Amino acid sequence: MCGIVGIRSTADVSFSLYYALYALQHRGQESAGIATFNGSDLCKHKDYGLVYEVFSEQTLKSLEGNVGVGHVRYPTTGENLPENIQPFLFKFRGHVIAIAHNGNLVNYRELRAQFEDRGQIFWSTSDTEIISKIITESIRKGGSIEDAVKKCMALLKGSYSVVMLFDGDLYAFRDPHGIRPLCFGRTDEGYIVASESVAVDALNGRYERDVNPGEMIHITGDEIRFKQIAVAPQKGHCVFEYIYFARADSYIDGALVYDVRRKIGAKIFEESPVQADAVCTVPDSGTAYAVGFSEISSIPFMECLIKNRYMGRTFIMPTQKKRENAVRIKLNPIPDHIRDKSIVLVDDSIVRGTTSRRIIETVQGAGAREIHMRIGSPIIKAPCYLGVDMPTRAELIGSDKDAEEVRKSINATSLHYVSIESMVNAIGLSEHDLCLGCLTGCYPIEIRDERSDNRCFSMVDRDVQTSLFE
């Protein structure tokens, strides 16, 4: 669930990349990196930490050039190693290249083995390196970047949104199912491609549209070219972007995330009405759901938990112990808003159950009479193989429990998850154009030992070979 950005401008882009990454910090907290092209070579800086920790004013001034890419990392494939911090940078046959990738490739190990069998050396354990290998292999055979992207789309299985600096040009492309988000915008000085529209907003730019699934964008100077490389009969936009990951003020595939969540909140009340004294949110991702619930129920919205704004997102912390420790200092109750009251507590999702249980214990400790838990996602039953850190069913409280069993486990007075039908209606897309794998166990692409609805895409150019080395 990393955040990526690419900018082409008439001025130096390092500070713009910094502000854009700051707007995307919620998508990754492990590390950050920026690479720019100064006309002859790459300028780069990357390290562990949050964006403001990694970059200083002096560092940003050293990153010269009017084109560049940036990345904030949330690890799924690849270990916590310095070699896995992006963007990935390399030189090949006189070209300088920087690549940043958001997504997860399910056939990473298979492709890596094919390269290694031919003597290729890998410096990282990240699946992003596979993308760079495919691109350089295509260039070695005399192909263009467009040919290389076609090759990627023919070979890669999984989710990928990519920004790439190739000499002085900026490229971006998105997988044919559009699983991970990617949007395009304009600024007064040039163009920006980023994971979410809030990165465009941060530069006072104009969000134009989402990059289409299977589309490539090529930006050079003042010229921009859009090319549809591959077409899938159905999309596979990730529902967890709408549920949790994207910022509420972002537009994802045409929908304002805040409005989607507010509509879901209203649907929750329609499906499971309850009498209570106040509607409370688990901040911040539960707020829009709670507003929608309050509006339609006429139960007043009241803040009962105050978030420590200096805390990051506990869900994307790398270990369960760190998540549990973070909950203790992340949320503080307001006893005067809770004591002796019946509370509707609205959250975006229940993944492992540990956080919900601790939050309910906190609210009960502040004197709540009843806690009616309402959840903005359907029950999460299956792992995500496409970019969200839910690797095993054993970690998911909903994988082998129904709603009543979960209610008992987290000690809520009552519990209701929104239905898949209501969630899909609120998003406004067809169910067949969404990836519901974590909710249904059926995925938009073929994954070993899992069910798939076989949305095989057809290439626009059927002459593209699907072998790595042919």
N, C-alpha and C positions, 0 to 999 in steps of 0.2 A: 504493500500500500504506500510505496514511496511517493514523494512529490518531485516533479520534474518541471523545468522551464527552459525555454530557448528564446533568445532575443536577438534581433537584428535591428540596428539603429544607425542614425547619422552621427551619434556621439558615443563616447565610451559607455559600455553597458554594465560594468561591474557593480556599480551601486544599484542600478535597476534590477539586476539579477538578485542582489542581496535583499532588496525590499520584496521582490516576488517570492523568494524562498521563505522570508519571514511570514508572508501571508499563507504559505503552505506548510508551516512548521508542524501543524497538527497531523500531517501525513507521515512524519518520521522524526524521531528524536535521537537516534543513535549517532548519526554523523551528517556532515554537510560538505558540499564541494562546489567549486566554480571553476570553469575553464573558459578562457577567452583567446581570440586569435588576433595578434598584433600586426598582422600583415606578412609575417614571415615565419612565426613560430607560435606555439601555445604558451600562454601564461596560465598558471594553475595554482590553486590552493585548496586543500581538503584535509579534514581532521575529524576526530571524534568530538561530539558535543552539539549543543544547540547552535542555531545560526549566529546569534549574537556572541557566542563564545568562540566560534571558529574564526570569525572575520573581524578584523579591526579596520579602522579608517585607513591606516597605513597599508595594510594588506590589500584592501580593495583598490587603492590608488596604484598599486603595483600590477594589477590585473588589467592591462591595457588592451584596447581593441573595441571595435564596434559590433562584434558578433560574439556570442558565447552561450554556454549552457550551464545549468545548475541542477543540484540534486540534494534532497534530504532523504536519508535512508531509514527504512523500517525493515528489518531483516526477516525474510522468509526462507528463500533458498540462499545458502552461503553462510559461513560462520562469521563470528564477530572478530574479523581480522582486518588489519589496516589495508591489506590488498583488495578488500571488497568495497572500500569506500569509493563512491562514484563522484564525478564522471570518470569513466575509464579513458585513458589517454594513450595514444600510440602513434608511431610513424610507420608508413608503409609505402615503399616505392616513390618517395618524394612527397607524399601526402601527409598532412597532419590531421589527426582525427580524434574527436572526443565524443563519447557516447554516454547518455544517461537513460536509464530504463526503469519504468514502473510496471510491475507485473510478475508473473511466475510461469515458467515453462515446464510443463509436465513431462516432456520428452528430453529434458536437459541431459540426463545421464546417458541416454542412448546416443544423442548427438555427440556428446563429449567423447564417448568411447570410440566413435567412428573417426574423429579427428586424431585421438591419441594413437589409434592403430596405424595411422599414416605418419606418426612421428611428431605431431604437433605438440607443443609445450604450453601448458596453462600456468598462469601466475596467480590465479584467484580460485575461489570455490563458488563464485557467483554465476548464475545462469546468464547474466548480461554478457559475459565474455564469449558465450556461444554466438550471440548476435554479431559481435565484432569479428569473430572468426569467419562467419558466413559472408560478411561484407567484404573482408579482405580477400577471401577465396574467389569471390566474383570479380573483384578488381584485378586479381592476378591473371585471370583468364581474359582480360580485356573488356570486361563488362562495365557499364555505367552504374551510378548509384541507383538509378531506377531499376536496372537489372538485379542489383544486389537486394533491393527491397522486395522485388518479386520473388527472389529466391528465399528470402526470409519468410515471406507469407506462405510459400509452398511447403516449407520444411518445419516451421515452428508450430508446436501445439501448446496452447495455453493462452495466457493473457500478456499483452505487451503494448504499452504506449512508449514511444521512443523519441527523444530529441537527439540530433547528431550535428556536430560541427565538422564540416569537411572542407579543409582549407578555409576559404573565406565565406563559404555558403552555409546556410542553416537548413537542415532537413528535419521533418517530423513525420511519423507514421503511427498508425493504430491498427491493432489486430482486426481481422475481418468480422469478428463478433462484437467488437467494441466493448470488451469486458471491462477494461480499465478506462477511466475518463481522459479526455484530452480536448482542449478548446483552443480557439484562435482568436486573437484580438489585434487591434491597432492602437498605437500611441502617437503622440504628436511627432515623435522622431523615427517611428518605424513600426515593427511588427513583433508580436509575442505569441508563443505557443506554450501552454502550461496545462498542468493537471486539472486546475479549477479556475473558474472565472474570477475568483477573489484575487488571484495574482495579477490579472489585468486591472482590476479595480485599484490595487495598491499603487499602480503607476499612473493612475488617472486616465487609463486607456478606455477603449470602447470594445466591449465583448461583441464579436461578430457572430460566431456560431461554433458548434462543436465540430471537431475533425470527424469526418464520417468513418465508420468502421471500414477497414481495408483501404483507406485513403492515404496518400503521401502528399506532403506540402514541401515545396522547394522555394526558399527565399534567398535571393541574391541581389544586392544593391536595393534598388527601389522596385524590383520585379518580384512577383509572387506567382507561383504556378501550383495548381491543384491537379492531382492525378489519381484516379481511382484504379488501384492496382488489383484488388481482389474483391469478390462479392460473395457474401454468405446469404443463403435463402432466408435465414432468420438471425436476429441479433442475439446478444447474450449479456446485456448491460447488468452489472453487479448490483443487486438490490441492497447490499450492505453499504454501498455509497449513500443511498437515500436514507437508510436506517440510522447510520452512525458515522461513517467515516468522513464524508464531505462536510464542509462548513455549511451552516444553515443559510448563509447569504450567497452561496454558490448556485450557479445554474449548471445542472448536469443533464446532458442530452435533452436540452430544451425545457427542463422543469426547474423552477426555483425550489431548492431543497426545503426551505422554511415552509413554503405553502404545502408541499407534500406531507411534511410531518404534522402540520396543523390539521390537515384533512384527515390524516390517520387518527389523530387524537379525537376528532369528532366521531369517527367511525367506531372507536373503542367504546365510547359512551353508548352509541346506538346498539352495539352488540351486547354490552354488559352494563346497564345503568345501575347506579348505586346512590344511596343517600349518604351525604357526608357534610362536614363543616367546611372543609377547604380542599382545594386541589393544589398539590405541591409537586415540584419537579425535582428530579435528581439532576442537578446542573452539570454541564450546560446542555448536553445533547438531548436531554429529556424535555427541555423548556417548550419548544414549539409544539410537541405532542400535548403537554399540559395545557397550553393556551387553547388549543382546539377543543380539548375535553371540557375546559371551563366555559368556553363560549357557548357550546351547545347544551351543557347541563345546567347552566346558570349557577353552578357552585363557584364561589369566589376563588380566584387564583391567589395563592399566598406563598411567599418564599419561606420554607421551613428549614432548608439546608443552605448554608453559605459556603461557596467553594473558595478554597485557597487559590487565588489566581496565579500563584507562582508554581503550582503543581502542574505536571504534564498529564497526559492521558494514561490512566492506569491500564486500560485494556491492551495497549500496544507495548507495555513494558515487557521485557524479555522473559521473566520468570514469574511463576505463581507467587513465590515468597515476596518479591518486590511489589507485585500487585496488591497483596494483602497488607503489606506495610504502608503502602501509599494511601490506601483507603482510610487508615487511622488518622492521617493528618490532612487529607484532602477536603473532607466535608465536616462542617461544624453545625450542629442543630441550633435553632432558636427556640428554647423551651416555651417562651410565652406564646408562640404561634402554634404550639403542638399540644401542650398540656391539656389532658381531659378531652381532646378533640378526636373526632373520626376523620381520618386523613385519607384522601386518594393520592397515592404516591406514584408518579408517572415516570417511567424510564424508557430508554430506547430499546433495550434488549436484555436478556439474561443469557449469558454464555456459559460460564462455569458455575455460577450460582454463589460463589464465595463473596463477591462484592455485594450482591443483593442482600444476602444474609446479614452481612456486617452493617449495611445501611439500615436495614429494618431493626437490628439490635440497637443502633444509635437512636433511631426515632422512638422506639419503645422506651429506651432509657430516659428520653426527654419527656415522657409522660403521655404519649399518644394512647387513646382508648382503643382505637381500631386503625389498622393499616390495610387499605385496599390497594393492592399492587396492580397497576395497569401497564402493559408493555406494548411499545410501538412496533414490534416485529412479531411475526409468528414464531412459534417455538423452533429453536435451532436444533436440528436433529443430526446433522452430518458435517463432516470436515469440509474445509475449503482448501482446494488444491490450486487456487488461482490468485492468491495474494493476501489472504487474511490468515492470521496466525491461529488457526483452529485445526491443528494437525491430526488429532485422533478423536474418535468417538468417546473414548474413556474420559476425556476432559469436559465433554459437553453434558451438562446436567439434563438436557432435554432429549438426549439420544436414546435413553431407555426409561424415561419417566413421562407420564402425562401431566397435564396442568395441575391436577389435584395433588399428585405426588410431589411436584416441584413446590407447590404452595406449602405443603407440610415441611419440606426441607428448608425453605427460607423463612418459615414461621410467620407468614402473612395471614391476615384475617380472610382475605379472598384474593384471587389472582385471575387475571384474564389477559391472554395474548390476542392481539388483533388477528383476524383471519387472513389467509393469503389473498382471498378474493378482494377484501376491502383494501388491503395494502396495494395490490395491483391497480385497483380503480383510482386510488389516490395518486399513484405515480403517473397514470395517464398513458402508459404504454401497454401494448399487448403482452399477455403473460408469456407468449412464445418469443418475445424479444427481450426477456429478462433472464438472467442466470439466477435460478432459485435453488441451486445445488445444496446450499447449507440448510435449506428449509425442507427439501423434498428428497434429497439423496440422488437426484437425477440432474446430470450436468450437460451443458451445451456442447461439450467436446468429449471425445473418447478418453476415458481415464481407466487404467487397469483396475479390475476388480470392483468397478462402480458402474451404475446404470448411466446410460447416455441417451439423449433423444436424437443423436446422430445428425446434428446440423452441419454436415460436411459442406464446405464452401467450394464454389466453382471459381477457378481462376479466369480472369478476364483474358489473359494470354495463356492459352493451353499449351504453348510450346515450352513453357518453363519446365525444366527437368526437376524431379523431386528427389534425385540422388545428390548427395553433397558434392561428389567429385566428378560428375559427368557433365 
